[in-house]
Amino acid sequence: MTLTNLFQIDGKSLYAPDCDIEPSYSDLDSSDSGRDEAGYMHREVVREKVATWPIAYSCLTDDEYKYTIGLFAGKATFQFTHPKAGSSTETETTTCYCSKYGIA
């Protein structure tokens, strides 16, 4: 696997994903959002376009796995650098958290 500067955790490069990456964006609504008695939707948007970046690898060695998991160890949040939407060369950095991960 090759490390890439397009994806970084706190300034440390991630391995270049070898599976398709399909980021998604969604709004976060407050708990006060919902439908009224007439069925009309009332939204109170807390944050717009919150991104989810599902990064997957077909196969990692034990050392590559340890390195990757180590980037998140003991961190509630981290700085995630990723390609900017609409650009294949520019990156942007945002504060993120890792909500889950899996291994097969």
Short mmCIF file of the C-alpha atoms (twelve columns), coordinates in Angstrom:
data_MODEL
# 
_entry.id   MODEL 
# 
loop_
_atom_site.group_PDB 
_atom_site.id 
_atom_site.type_symbol 
_atom_site.label_atom_id 
_atom_site.label_alt_id 
_atom_site.label_comp_id 
_atom_site.label_asym_id 
_atom_site.label_seq_id 
_atom_site.Cartn_x 
_atom_site.Cartn_y 
_atom_site.Cartn_z 
_atom_site.pdbx_PDB_model_num 
ATOM 1   C CA . MET A 1   0.000   0.000  0.000  1 
ATOM 2   C CA . THR A 2   1.089   3.543  -0.704 1 
ATOM 3   C CA . LEU A 3   0.608   6.493  1.652  1 
ATOM 4   C CA . THR A 4   -1.090  9.561  0.168  1 
ATOM 5   C CA . ASN A 5   -1.223  13.211 1.219  1 
ATOM 6   C CA . LEU A 6   -4.763  13.515 -0.210 1 
ATOM 7   C CA . PHE A 7   -6.050  11.824 2.956  1 
ATOM 8   C CA . GLN A 8   -4.503  12.667 6.327  1 
ATOM 9   C CA . ILE A 9   -5.337  12.323 10.006 1 
ATOM 10  C CA . ASP A 10  -3.796  15.108 12.101 1 
ATOM 11  C CA . GLY A 11  -1.221  15.701 9.357  1 
ATOM 12  C CA . LYS A 12  -0.207  12.032 9.002  1 
ATOM 13  C CA . SER A 13  -0.911  10.403 5.653  1 
ATOM 14  C CA . LEU A 14  -3.410  7.586  5.236  1 
ATOM 15  C CA . TYR A 15  -2.899  4.696  2.881  1 
ATOM 16  C CA . ALA A 16  -4.414  5.407  -0.523 1 
ATOM 17  C CA . PRO A 17  -7.828  3.708  -0.537 1 
ATOM 18  C CA . ASP A 18  -8.032  0.878  -3.063 1 
ATOM 19  C CA . CYS A 19  -11.843 0.761  -3.054 1 
ATOM 20  C CA . ASP A 20  -14.304 3.349  -4.354 1 
ATOM 21  C CA . ILE A 21  -14.909 6.284  -2.023 1 
ATOM 22  C CA . GLU A 22  -18.388 7.751  -2.120 1 
ATOM 23  C CA . PRO A 23  -18.648 10.597 0.389  1 
ATOM 24  C CA . SER A 24  -22.175 11.631 1.307  1 
ATOM 25  C CA . TYR A 25  -23.542 14.852 2.730  1 
ATOM 26  C CA . SER A 26  -26.588 15.342 4.929  1 
ATOM 27  C CA . ASP A 27  -28.142 18.009 7.105  1 
ATOM 28  C CA . LEU A 28  -28.484 17.578 10.858 1 
ATOM 29  C CA . ASP A 29  -31.893 18.568 12.189 1 
ATOM 30  C CA . SER A 30  -32.602 19.526 15.786 1 
ATOM 31  C CA . SER A 31  -34.811 17.331 17.948 1 
ATOM 32  C CA . ASP A 32  -37.529 19.998 17.549 1 
ATOM 33  C CA . SER A 33  -37.855 19.143 13.849 1 
ATOM 34  C CA . GLY A 34  -40.749 16.991 12.766 1 
ATOM 35  C CA . ARG A 35  -44.248 16.882 11.412 1 
ATOM 36  C CA . ASP A 36  -47.126 18.761 12.951 1 
ATOM 37  C CA . GLU A 37  -50.647 17.375 13.426 1 
ATOM 38  C CA . ALA A 38  -51.571 18.354 9.850  1 
ATOM 39  C CA . GLY A 39  -48.590 16.429 8.469  1 
ATOM 40  C CA . TYR A 40  -46.489 19.449 7.496  1 
ATOM 41  C CA . MET A 41  -42.765 19.107 8.042  1 
ATOM 42  C CA . HIS A 42  -41.034 21.763 10.145 1 
ATOM 43  C CA . ARG A 43  -37.246 21.613 10.081 1 
ATOM 44  C CA . GLU A 44  -34.739 23.279 12.333 1 
ATOM 45  C CA . VAL A 45  -31.410 22.625 10.657 1 
ATOM 46  C CA . VAL A 46  -28.526 22.604 13.124 1 
ATOM 47  C CA . ARG A 47  -25.773 21.982 10.538 1 
ATOM 48  C CA . GLU A 48  -25.833 21.715 6.762  1 
ATOM 49  C CA . LYS A 49  -23.917 19.318 4.536  1 
ATOM 50  C CA . VAL A 50  -22.241 17.207 7.204  1 
ATOM 51  C CA . ALA A 51  -19.962 14.799 5.354  1 
ATOM 52  C CA . THR A 52  -19.438 11.076 5.807  1 
ATOM 53  C CA . TRP A 53  -16.293 9.604  4.232  1 
ATOM 54  C CA . PRO A 54  -16.431 5.795  4.075  1 
ATOM 55  C CA . ILE A 55  -12.827 4.788  3.412  1 
ATOM 56  C CA . ALA A 56  -12.256 1.097  2.743  1 
ATOM 57  C CA . TYR A 57  -9.356  -1.159 1.868  1 
ATOM 58  C CA . SER A 58  -9.575  -4.563 0.220  1 
ATOM 59  C CA . CYS A 59  -6.599  -5.849 2.207  1 
ATOM 60  C CA . LEU A 60  -4.153  -4.442 4.775  1 
ATOM 61  C CA . THR A 61  -1.128  -6.124 6.284  1 
ATOM 62  C CA . ASP A 62  -0.955  -6.333 10.076 1 
ATOM 63  C CA . ASP A 63  1.465   -3.383 10.144 1 
ATOM 64  C CA . GLU A 64  -0.714  -1.273 7.808  1 
ATOM 65  C CA . TYR A 65  -3.738  -2.025 9.979  1 
ATOM 66  C CA . LYS A 66  -1.899  -1.086 13.194 1 
ATOM 67  C CA . TYR A 67  -0.671  2.171  11.616 1 
ATOM 68  C CA . THR A 68  -4.152  3.109  10.397 1 
ATOM 69  C CA . ILE A 69  -5.939  2.297  13.675 1 
ATOM 70  C CA . GLY A 70  -3.156  4.067  15.587 1 
ATOM 71  C CA . LEU A 71  -4.016  7.339  13.838 1 
ATOM 72  C CA . PHE A 72  -7.371  7.392  15.678 1 
ATOM 73  C CA . ALA A 73  -6.288  5.893  19.016 1 
ATOM 74  C CA . GLY A 74  -7.403  7.862  22.054 1 
ATOM 75  C CA . LYS A 75  -8.873  10.728 20.032 1 
ATOM 76  C CA . ALA A 76  -12.430 11.987 20.379 1 
ATOM 77  C CA . THR A 77  -11.858 14.258 17.370 1 
ATOM 78  C CA . PHE A 78  -9.116  14.740 14.811 1 
ATOM 79  C CA . GLN A 79  -8.217  16.901 11.821 1 
ATOM 80  C CA . PHE A 80  -9.146  15.087 8.599  1 
ATOM 81  C CA . THR A 81  -7.609  16.256 5.334  1 
ATOM 82  C CA . HIS A 82  -9.413  15.095 2.207  1 
ATOM 83  C CA . PRO A 83  -9.962  16.143 -1.413 1 
ATOM 84  C CA . LYS A 84  -12.112 19.233 -1.744 1 
ATOM 85  C CA . ALA A 85  -15.513 18.573 -3.332 1 
ATOM 86  C CA . GLY A 86  -15.310 19.284 -7.048 1 
ATOM 87  C CA . SER A 87  -11.504 19.201 -7.217 1 
ATOM 88  C CA . SER A 88  -9.084  16.351 -7.831 1 
ATOM 89  C CA . THR A 89  -6.025  18.325 -6.691 1 
ATOM 90  C CA . GLU A 90  -7.128  20.598 -3.821 1 
ATOM 91  C CA . THR A 91  -7.629  19.420 -0.237 1 
ATOM 92  C CA . GLU A 92  -9.411  20.817 2.790  1 
ATOM 93  C CA . THR A 93  -9.141  19.985 6.479  1 
ATOM 94  C CA . THR A 94  -12.069 19.620 8.861  1 
ATOM 95  C CA . THR A 95  -12.553 18.535 12.466 1 
ATOM 96  C CA . CYS A 96  -14.036 15.025 12.486 1 
ATOM 97  C CA . TYR A 97  -14.658 11.949 14.596 1 
ATOM 98  C CA . CYS A 98  -14.616 8.236  13.841 1 
ATOM 99  C CA . SER A 99  -17.984 6.728  14.718 1 
ATOM 100 C CA . LYS A 100 -17.272 3.131  13.694 1 
ATOM 101 C CA . TYR A 101 -14.936 0.855  11.847 1 
ATOM 102 C CA . GLY A 102 -14.975 -2.752 10.823 1 
ATOM 103 C CA . ILE A 103 -12.640 -5.499 9.746  1 
ATOM 104 C CA . ALA A 104 -13.349 -8.633 7.746  1 
# 
